[in-house]
Amino acid sequence: MTFRLLSLAAAACLLAGPAFAIDYPARKPGLWEIQTGEGGAATAKTPGQTIQQCIDAATDKAMREMGQGMGKDMCSKQDLRLEGVKLVIDSVCKIGPTTATSRAVMSGDFSSAYRMESKSTYSPPLMGRTEGTSLIEAKWVGPCKPGQKPGDMVMANGMKMNLLDAMGKTPARK
């Protein structure tokens, strides 16, 4: 479980990523259902988690900027490029004493769905593992539910939290 959280945190950094020459796509405002797993689509090794996240344009931007800060602090390399219709991110990041070398491939339109598969190697091993894969599949499910505000997340276990409140960030709204 701890390894899965670490690998998903690394994937989140890739997803948020630093500013690149290519404009990073913004997600459609509303409620997103995000499934995370380890092992890749065809070879899932562990059951995934499903969370729901309510966003608006300001919240999505604030979370990307937060990821940029984490990536800047943790990563010596983060290259983003287009390969056809897919975004490919190659990165080298430090997780404690471990260097994680990762490649993430993203596809989708970011207004109805997107998918990211990430493969990483760890040197020295991270929690006894020399490599790992993760999968994030997200789909837009509609407007946020009544009573939800941008940044609200409902975790797989039913726990509710607001990501921006937890980090002490409130985006400027227009």
PEVENGI-V112278 format. One record per run of one state. SS is the DSSP state (h for helix, s for strand, l for the rest). FROM is the first residue (numbers start at 1). LEN is the number of residues. Records with the same first field share a line. If there is no record, write none. Layout:
BEGIN
SS=FROM-LEN ; FROM-LEN
END
This chain:
BEGIN
l=1-1 ; 17-13 ; 39-7 ; 56-1 ; 84-2 ; 96-2 ; 109-4 ; 127-2 ; 143-9 ; 155-5 ; 167-8
h=2-15 ; 57-18 ; 163-4
s=30-9 ; 46-10 ; 75-9 ; 86-10 ; 98-11 ; 113-14 ; 129-14 ; 152-3 ; 160-3
END
